[in-house]
Structure formats: structure tokens, C-alpha cells
Amino acid sequence: LALQRELHRTVPGYGTIGHHYAGIVQGMIAKIEAKTVLDYACGKGCLGRQLDRPIWEFDLAIPGKDESPRVADFVACIDTLEHVEEECLPAVLDDLRRVTGKVCYLSIATSPAMKTLPDGRNFHITLHDEAWWKEKLGTFFQLGDSRTDTTTEHGRGLTHFQIVCGPKAGCPPPGVQTVYAIRAGLDPAFGLLAYDPEAKVAQPEKPATPEPVPV
């Protein structure tokens, strides 16, 4: 945590990846008609600035955004869990479960970063494959659909595992996610990751001007 705070303070571009996910997040928020949205480990807040509504932001490494967050309908946790020590993951996942009202969207790097921490460790200190993450997440969440994408940066492939999760029976109350998915007309996998990565962020529609009523 101390290293993360120092990186945020001294590296202007650190914690700014959120805007790359704005399109998919905007689409999921619209699909589930989320009233409240939380960016968990928000970094410098680049995701929130690209969305069409105000959101809540939480990050232990950012002064002023480090208070324990409230429950939100939709929670995004992007490129975060790979930075958490493995022994600390259960506590972080339990807190993510606590704040997830309906849907939690996770993007987790599964390949090494190109940088190292001052103590010599790779930036991605917890590296595992998709199967490992599913097993770990399944302890805390009902798992929805998932996908793995590989992008190229500076000639090197970087792999991210993305998954949609819902509340698990018992916390919050049983059946919340199943009932919600049915009402929203989604398939059993929630249908939230069927998206066009090239799509532009949806902009809120302006209300139509009502036609004059004849007297």
C-alpha cells in the first residue's frame, strides 16, 4: 500500500487506465439500469470522467478517496487485484462482495507487467491464470460470463481476464442476482460481456421537446 501511494504521488500516468474501459462499463450500467456506480480502486479517476453520470470512487492509495465505500448497484474493479498480495486477496474480495449490490465487473491482468516495483517485484505481484481466478472468485461471488483479451503494448502481449460477478447466496440475500437477471431479460451468464470494444461511449439522450397541445 505504501508503494502504491508513492507511485500515485510521483508518477503522473500511474492509475490512469480506467478510460480504456469506459465503453464496456457504460454499456453494462445501461443494461442493468444501475442507479449507483462504484469504481473500486479508482486510481486517478479516469473512468468516472468518461461516463455519463456521477459515480462513487474509492482507492486506499488516494487521499480523500480512501474511506470505506457504500454498497452500489454496479461495481467496477479494473486492473487492481493483480496488484494485491495473495495473502491479502480474501479480505479484498470479501470487501468487494460487501459493496456489490447487483453486478461486479472485474478486469485482472494475467501476464507480467513491463515494470518492476522499487523492491524488485513485478508490478503484477499476483499472477495466475483464468482457472485460478475463477476458483478464487467463486468463493465470494456467483460467476457470470467471462472473456480473456490480449493486447500488444510496446511489442509485448498483455493478457487481461474479464469477468462479471453477482452476489452469492447469503450475502447479499439469496436469489437477488437470479431474479434481477430474469427481470432484465439477460441470459444466465448475464450477457454483459457481449460488447463491441470499438463502440463509442453512449451519450445521454436529450429529452424530446413536447409538441404544443391544441387549445
HELIX and SHEET records of a PDB file:
HELIX    1   1 ALA A    2  THR A   10  1                                   9    
HELIX    2   2 ILE A   17  TYR A   21  5                                   5    
HELIX    3   3 ALA A   22  ILE A   32  1                                  11    
HELIX    4   4 GLY A   48  GLN A   50  5                                   3    
HELIX    5   5 LEU A   81  HIS A   83  5                                   3    
HELIX    6   6 GLU A   86  CYS A   88  5                                   3    
HELIX    7   7 LEU A   89  VAL A   99  1                                  11    
HELIX    8   8 GLU A  130  GLY A  138  1                                   9    
HELIX    9   9 VAL A  176  ARG A  183  1                                   8    
SHEET    1   A 6 TRP A  56  PHE A  58  0                                        
SHEET    2   A 6 VAL A  37  TYR A  40  1                                        
SHEET    3   A 6 ALA A  72  ILE A  78  1                                        
SHEET    4   A 6 THR A 100  ALA A 109  1                                        
SHEET    5   A 6 ARG A 156  PRO A 167 -1                                        
SHEET    6   A 6 PHE A 141  GLU A 153 -1                                        
END                                                                             
